[in-house]
Amino acid sequence: MKQNIKTLTIHLTQTKTQKVGTLAIKNKKIYFEYDKAFLKTGIELSPYKLPLKAGLFVCEDDTFEGLWGLFNDSLPDGWGRLLMDRHLMGLGVNPNSLTPLDRLAYVGNYGMGALSYEPEKEVLDLGLDEIVLDDLAESSEKILEGSADSMVDELLALGGSSGGARPKVLVQLSHDHKQIVHGKQKLKEGFSHYMVKFASSLDSREIGAIEYAYSLMVKEAGLEMPCTVLLEGKKGRYFAIERFDRIDDTKVHMHSVAGLTHSDFRFPTLDYDDLLRLTLHLTKSMVEVENMFRLACFNLFAHNRDDHAKNFSFLMDELGEWRLSPMYDITFSYGPGGEHSTMYLGEGKNPSKEHLRKLGKKHSIKDVEDILSEVESSVQRWNEFSTLAGVSENMKKAISKALN
């Protein structure tokens, strides 16, 4: 294997590509400097932890192994990291010898969002055209169990740069939802970029149908949700969601709350009070603050307690304007210790409608009662949406009981 990467060049690619700056590592410390030309753009990619200014930055924060959140958002965690480590072990490389810069070099040009990293360590191009979801799901299960490493390279090439614990692949899906091809190619006519998710070892076999039902419920609650579809295989049903970090083939800069604020998403450290304040400061828009409040209401009513800092993101356009991203990773969940990962004015275990009212009042939300009513009404239609998604009667009743 080549020796460890010492420096990386970062680019931002939207309708054009711009050099952002250079990352370097020395004596286990990571440094960054913005490119002089990029400083003139005035674009703040990460305003709180890596503000746009001249000079050498050193990362004194160890939240992401000494890496800034802006770049850590490009790295896989959970499933993607497992795949990368298995792939490297297959090459005789000790994954523990890799620095964050090495891992970014493996991501290269194929990370989520609009940042890319040079030089790339390795480009996996397996020439997969036709994709069989059942085979990928079966291999994912075996890899999670540790019983086999079949198709590790294929799965890595199809989505090893994506975050989250559940197995997933990044593909192109035809508009009639009948054809699935490899995502790492120029967008084919009549196709869109999608992410397809499989069950993890901790998930119900019905997780795809449940998440699809929740996506319908989210839309009914007045929140922005990408296009979603439940894909039918011979052995299973798989939830697919259109990628919002791509508009056709144009990349969109995205930044998670975890990355923006250096919040460790593995621990419950956030409050919706923080999120609403952050939303106003970043977007300067009360419309976006209301959207975040509506999401807080939905997560409470719909029992989505896996509401950690990586499950909230913002998108930035080419003018540097920010907005809340469409919704993602929203489904029924019990959360850590049965609590919400993000608290409601200090309450994580049993937040109530009263907490939402106080939260809304504190942040000058005008139509608190209307929003509460609209979101609650959408969640009360769980039986309707779960029937449309084909959720089993037992699972439907179990979730219904928790929602009431």
C-alpha positions as CSV (number, residue, x, y, z in Angstrom):
1,M,0.0,0.0,0.0
2,K,1.1,3.6,-0.6
3,Q,2.2,5.5,2.4
4,N,-0.2,7.7,4.3
5,I,-1.6,10.8,2.6
6,K,0.1,14.0,3.9
7,T,-1.9,16.6,2.0
8,L,-5.3,16.7,0.2
9,T,-6.7,19.3,-2.1
10,I,-10.4,20.0,-1.6
11,H,-12.8,21.2,-4.4
12,L,-16.4,22.4,-4.4
13,T,-18.3,21.3,-7.4
14,Q,-21.7,22.8,-8.2
15,T,-22.3,24.1,-11.7
16,K,-18.5,24.8,-11.8
17,T,-15.6,23.4,-9.8
18,Q,-13.6,25.7,-7.4
19,K,-10.6,24.8,-5.3
20,V,-11.5,25.4,-1.7
21,G,-8.2,24.8,0.0
22,T,-5.7,22.2,1.3
23,L,-5.8,19.8,4.2
24,A,-2.5,18.6,5.7
25,I,-1.5,16.3,8.6
26,K,1.7,16.5,10.6
27,N,2.5,14.7,13.9
28,K,-1.2,13.6,14.1
29,K,-2.4,17.2,13.9
30,I,-4.7,18.2,11.0
31,Y,-4.3,21.6,9.4
32,F,-6.3,23.5,6.8
33,E,-5.9,26.6,4.7
34,Y,-8.4,28.2,2.3
35,D,-7.2,28.9,-1.3
36,K,-6.7,32.6,-1.9
37,A,-9.1,32.6,-4.9
38,F,-11.8,30.9,-2.8
39,L,-11.5,33.5,0.0
40,K,-12.7,36.1,-2.6
41,T,-15.9,34.2,-3.2
42,G,-17.3,35.1,0.2
43,I,-18.9,31.6,0.4
44,E,-19.1,30.3,4.0
45,L,-19.1,26.5,3.7
46,S,-18.9,25.9,7.4
47,P,-19.4,29.3,9.2
48,Y,-19.1,28.2,12.8
49,K,-16.1,25.9,12.9
50,L,-14.2,26.8,9.7
51,P,-15.0,30.4,9.0
52,L,-13.8,31.9,5.7
53,K,-10.6,33.7,6.5
54,A,-6.9,33.7,5.5
55,G,-4.3,31.8,7.5
56,L,-3.6,28.3,8.7
57,F,-6.3,26.6,10.8
58,V,-5.4,23.8,13.2
59,C,-8.2,21.5,14.5
60,E,-8.0,21.4,18.3
61,D,-11.3,19.6,18.5
62,D,-11.3,15.8,18.8
63,T,-15.0,15.2,18.1
64,F,-14.2,13.7,14.6
65,E,-10.7,12.3,15.2
66,G,-9.2,15.7,14.9
67,L,-11.0,16.5,11.6
68,W,-13.4,19.5,11.0
69,G,-17.1,18.6,10.7
70,L,-17.2,20.1,7.2
71,F,-15.0,17.3,5.9
72,N,-16.2,14.6,8.3
73,D,-19.6,14.9,6.7
74,S,-18.0,13.4,3.6
75,L,-16.8,10.3,5.5
76,P,-18.8,7.2,5.8
77,D,-19.8,6.0,9.3
78,G,-21.4,2.8,10.5
79,W,-22.1,0.7,7.4
80,G,-19.8,2.6,5.0
81,R,-16.9,2.5,7.4
82,L,-17.4,-1.2,7.9
83,L,-17.3,-1.8,4.2
84,M,-14.2,0.3,3.7
85,D,-12.4,-1.6,6.6
86,R,-13.4,-5.0,5.2
87,H,-12.2,-4.0,1.7
88,L,-8.8,-2.8,3.1
89,M,-8.3,-5.9,5.2
90,G,-8.9,-7.9,2.0
91,L,-5.9,-5.9,0.5
92,G,-3.8,-6.7,3.6
93,V,-4.1,-3.2,5.0
94,N,-4.7,-2.5,8.7
95,P,-7.6,0.0,8.8
96,N,-6.3,1.4,12.1
97,S,-3.3,2.6,10.2
98,L,-5.4,5.1,8.2
99,T,-5.7,8.7,9.1
100,P,-8.9,10.8,8.4
101,L,-7.1,12.2,5.3
102,D,-6.5,8.6,4.0
103,R,-10.2,7.9,4.4
104,L,-11.1,11.1,2.6
105,A,-8.8,10.1,-0.2
106,Y,-10.8,6.9,-0.6
107,V,-14.0,8.9,-0.8
108,G,-12.4,11.0,-3.5
109,N,-15.0,12.4,-5.9
110,Y,-17.9,10.3,-4.7
111,G,-18.9,11.6,-1.3
112,M,-22.3,12.9,-0.4
113,G,-22.7,16.6,-1.0
114,A,-20.5,18.8,-3.3
115,L,-17.0,18.4,-1.9
116,S,-14.3,16.2,-3.4
117,Y,-10.8,15.2,-2.4
118,E,-7.6,14.8,-4.4
119,P,-5.5,12.7,-4.9
120,E,-8.0,9.8,-4.8
121,K,-6.5,6.7,-3.3
122,E,-8.5,4.2,-5.3
123,V,-11.4,4.2,-7.7
124,L,-13.6,1.1,-7.6
125,D,-15.3,0.8,-11.0
126,L,-16.8,-2.7,-11.3
127,G,-18.8,-2.0,-14.4
128,L,-22.0,-3.0,-12.7
129,D,-24.9,-2.1,-15.0
130,E,-27.7,-4.2,-13.8
131,I,-28.3,-4.2,-10.1
132,V,-30.1,-7.0,-8.2
133,L,-31.3,-5.7,-4.9
134,D,-32.0,-9.1,-3.4
135,D,-28.4,-10.1,-3.9
136,L,-27.1,-6.9,-2.4
137,A,-29.5,-7.2,0.6
138,E,-28.4,-10.8,1.2
139,S,-24.7,-9.9,1.0
140,S,-25.2,-7.0,3.3
141,E,-26.8,-9.3,5.9
142,K,-23.9,-11.7,5.7
143,I,-21.3,-8.9,6.0
144,L,-23.1,-7.5,9.1
145,E,-23.1,-11.0,10.6
146,G,-19.4,-11.3,9.9
147,S,-20.0,-14.6,8.2
148,A,-18.8,-13.6,4.7
149,D,-17.2,-10.8,2.7
150,S,-18.9,-11.6,-0.6
151,M,-19.7,-8.5,-2.7
152,V,-17.8,-6.1,-0.3
153,D,-16.2,-4.3,-3.3
154,E,-19.5,-4.1,-5.2
155,L,-21.3,-2.7,-2.1
156,L,-18.4,-0.3,-1.4
157,A,-18.5,0.9,-5.0
158,L,-22.3,1.4,-4.8
159,G,-22.4,3.5,-1.7
160,G,-19.6,3.1,0.7
161,S,-19.3,6.9,1.1
162,S,-22.8,7.3,2.6
163,G,-23.4,7.7,6.3
164,G,-25.6,5.9,8.7
165,A,-25.8,2.4,10.3
166,R,-28.1,0.8,7.8
167,P,-26.8,-0.9,4.7
168,K,-27.5,1.2,1.6
169,V,-26.5,1.7,-2.0
170,L,-26.4,4.8,-4.3
171,V,-28.0,4.1,-7.6
172,Q,-29.8,5.6,-10.6
173,L,-33.5,4.6,-10.7
174,S,-35.6,4.9,-13.9
175,H,-38.6,7.2,-13.6
176,D,-41.0,4.2,-14.0
177,H,-39.0,2.5,-11.1
178,K,-38.3,-0.6,-13.2
179,Q,-34.6,-0.2,-13.9
180,I,-31.8,0.2,-11.5
181,V,-28.2,1.0,-12.6
182,H,-24.9,1.9,-11.0
183,G,-25.0,5.4,-9.5
184,K,-21.3,6.3,-10.3
185,Q,-21.8,7.3,-13.9
186,K,-23.3,10.2,-15.9
187,L,-27.0,10.4,-15.2
188,K,-28.8,8.3,-17.8
189,E,-31.8,9.9,-19.5
190,G,-35.0,9.0,-17.8
191,F,-33.3,8.2,-14.5
192,S,-32.7,10.0,-11.2
193,H,-30.2,9.6,-8.4
194,Y,-31.6,7.5,-5.5
195,M,-30.4,5.9,-2.3
196,V,-31.8,2.4,-1.5
197,K,-31.7,1.0,2.0
198,F,-31.6,-2.5,3.4
199,A,-32.3,-3.8,6.9
200,S,-29.6,-3.8,9.5
201,S,-29.2,-6.7,12.0
202,L,-31.2,-4.7,14.5
203,D,-34.1,-3.8,12.2
204,S,-37.4,-5.4,11.6
205,R,-37.7,-7.2,8.3
206,E,-40.5,-4.6,7.5
207,I,-38.3,-1.6,8.0
208,G,-38.5,-0.7,4.3
209,A,-42.3,-0.7,4.3
210,I,-42.4,1.2,7.7
211,E,-40.0,3.9,6.5
212,Y,-42.1,4.3,3.2
213,A,-45.3,4.7,5.3
214,Y,-43.5,7.3,7.4
215,S,-42.4,9.2,4.2
216,L,-46.1,9.5,3.2
217,M,-46.9,10.7,6.7
218,V,-44.1,13.3,6.6
219,K,-45.5,14.7,3.3
220,E,-49.0,14.9,4.8
221,A,-47.6,16.8,7.8
222,G,-46.5,19.6,5.5
223,L,-42.8,18.8,5.5
224,E,-40.6,18.6,2.4
225,M,-39.7,15.0,1.6
226,P,-37.9,13.8,-1.5
227,C,-39.6,11.3,-3.8
228,T,-39.8,7.9,-2.2
229,V,-40.7,4.5,-3.5
230,L,-40.9,0.9,-2.1
231,L,-39.1,-1.4,-4.5
232,E,-40.2,-4.9,-4.8
233,G,-37.6,-7.7,-5.0
234,K,-38.3,-11.4,-5.1
235,K,-37.0,-11.8,-1.5
236,G,-37.8,-8.4,0.0
237,R,-39.1,-4.9,-0.3
238,Y,-36.6,-2.0,-0.2
239,F,-37.1,1.7,0.7
240,A,-35.7,4.1,-1.9
241,I,-35.4,7.9,-1.6
242,E,-34.3,10.4,-4.2
243,R,-31.0,12.1,-3.3
244,F,-31.4,15.8,-2.5
245,D,-27.6,16.4,-2.7
246,R,-28.0,16.0,-6.5
247,I,-30.1,18.0,-8.9
248,D,-29.8,15.9,-12.1
249,D,-26.0,15.6,-12.1
250,T,-25.3,18.9,-10.3
251,K,-24.0,18.5,-6.8
252,V,-25.4,20.4,-3.8
253,H,-23.4,21.4,-0.8
254,M,-24.9,19.8,2.3
255,H,-23.8,20.1,6.0
256,S,-25.2,18.1,8.9
257,V,-25.9,19.8,12.2
258,A,-23.3,17.4,13.7
259,G,-20.7,18.7,11.3
260,L,-21.7,22.3,11.5
261,T,-21.6,22.5,15.3
262,H,-19.2,19.6,16.1
263,S,-21.8,17.7,18.0
264,D,-21.1,14.0,18.6
265,F,-24.2,12.4,17.2
266,R,-23.5,9.2,19.2
267,F,-24.5,11.0,22.4
268,P,-27.7,13.0,23.2
269,T,-26.2,16.5,23.3
270,L,-28.7,18.6,21.4
271,D,-32.1,20.3,22.2
272,Y,-34.7,21.4,19.7
273,D,-34.2,24.8,21.3
274,D,-30.6,24.8,19.9
275,L,-31.8,23.6,16.5
276,L,-34.4,26.4,16.1
277,R,-31.8,29.0,17.2
278,L,-29.3,27.5,14.8
279,T,-31.8,27.5,11.9
280,L,-32.6,31.2,12.3
281,H,-28.9,32.2,12.6
282,L,-27.9,30.1,9.5
283,T,-30.8,30.7,7.2
284,K,-32.1,34.1,8.4
285,S,-35.6,32.8,7.6
286,M,-38.6,32.3,9.9
287,V,-40.1,30.0,7.3
288,E,-37.1,27.6,7.8
289,V,-37.5,28.0,11.6
290,E,-41.1,27.0,11.3
291,N,-40.1,24.0,9.2
292,M,-37.7,22.9,11.9
293,F,-40.4,23.4,14.5
294,R,-42.8,21.3,12.4
295,L,-40.1,18.6,12.2
296,A,-39.8,18.7,16.0
297,C,-43.5,18.2,16.3
298,F,-43.5,15.3,13.8
299,N,-40.6,13.5,15.6
300,L,-42.5,13.7,18.9
301,F,-45.9,12.6,17.6
302,A,-44.5,9.9,15.3
303,H,-42.2,8.4,17.9
304,N,-39.0,9.0,15.9
305,R,-36.5,9.1,18.7
306,D,-33.4,8.5,16.6
307,D,-33.4,12.2,16.0
308,H,-29.6,12.7,16.5
309,A,-27.4,15.5,15.1
310,K,-26.6,13.8,11.8
311,N,-30.2,13.4,11.0
312,F,-30.6,17.2,10.5
313,S,-28.9,18.9,7.6
314,F,-28.8,22.2,5.7
315,L,-28.2,22.8,2.0
316,M,-26.3,25.8,0.6
317,D,-26.8,27.1,-2.9
318,E,-24.2,28.8,-5.1
319,L,-24.9,32.2,-3.7
320,G,-24.1,30.9,-0.2
321,E,-27.7,30.9,0.9
322,W,-28.8,28.2,3.4
323,R,-32.0,26.3,3.9
324,L,-33.1,23.3,5.8
325,S,-32.7,20.1,3.8
326,P,-35.6,17.9,2.8
327,M,-36.4,15.2,5.5
328,Y,-34.6,11.9,5.7
329,D,-34.0,9.0,8.1
330,I,-37.4,9.4,9.6
331,T,-39.1,6.3,10.8
332,F,-40.5,4.7,14.0
333,S,-37.7,4.3,16.5
334,Y,-37.2,3.9,20.3
335,G,-34.0,6.0,20.6
336,P,-31.2,5.6,23.1
337,G,-32.6,4.2,26.3
338,G,-36.1,4.9,25.0
339,E,-35.4,8.7,24.9
340,H,-35.2,11.2,22.1
341,S,-31.6,11.9,21.0
342,T,-32.6,15.5,20.8
343,M,-34.4,16.9,23.8
344,Y,-37.4,19.2,24.0
345,L,-36.5,22.1,26.4
346,G,-34.5,19.6,28.5
347,E,-37.0,16.7,28.3
348,G,-35.9,13.6,26.4
349,K,-38.0,10.8,27.9
350,N,-41.5,12.1,28.0
351,P,-41.8,15.3,25.9
352,S,-45.4,16.5,25.6
353,K,-47.5,18.9,23.5
354,E,-46.9,21.4,26.2
355,H,-43.2,21.3,25.6
356,L,-43.9,22.0,21.9
357,R,-46.1,24.9,22.8
358,K,-43.4,26.5,25.0
359,L,-40.8,25.8,22.3
360,G,-43.0,27.5,19.7
361,K,-43.7,30.5,21.9
362,K,-40.0,30.9,22.8
363,H,-39.1,31.1,19.1
364,S,-42.0,33.3,18.0
365,I,-43.7,30.7,15.9
366,K,-47.0,32.3,14.8
367,D,-49.2,29.3,14.1
368,V,-48.2,26.9,16.8
369,E,-51.7,25.5,17.3
370,D,-52.3,25.1,13.6
371,I,-48.9,23.3,13.1
372,L,-49.6,21.0,16.1
373,S,-53.0,20.1,14.7
374,E,-51.8,19.5,11.1
375,V,-48.9,17.3,12.2
376,E,-50.9,15.4,14.8
377,S,-53.6,14.8,12.1
378,S,-51.1,13.3,9.7
379,V,-49.7,10.9,12.3
380,Q,-53.3,9.8,13.2
381,R,-53.5,8.5,9.6
382,W,-50.8,5.9,10.4
383,N,-53.2,3.0,9.7
384,E,-54.0,4.4,6.3
385,F,-50.4,5.0,5.2
386,S,-49.2,1.7,6.7
387,T,-51.9,-0.2,4.7
388,L,-50.7,1.5,1.5
389,A,-47.2,0.4,2.3
390,G,-48.2,-3.2,3.0
391,V,-47.1,-3.2,6.7
392,S,-48.3,-6.4,8.5
393,E,-51.2,-6.2,10.9
394,N,-49.1,-7.1,13.9
395,M,-46.5,-4.4,13.1
396,K,-49.2,-1.9,12.3
397,K,-50.9,-2.4,15.7
398,A,-47.6,-2.4,17.6
399,I,-46.6,1.0,16.2
400,S,-50.2,2.4,16.4
401,K,-50.1,1.6,20.2
402,A,-46.9,3.6,20.6
403,L,-48.3,6.5,18.7
404,N,-51.4,6.8,20.8
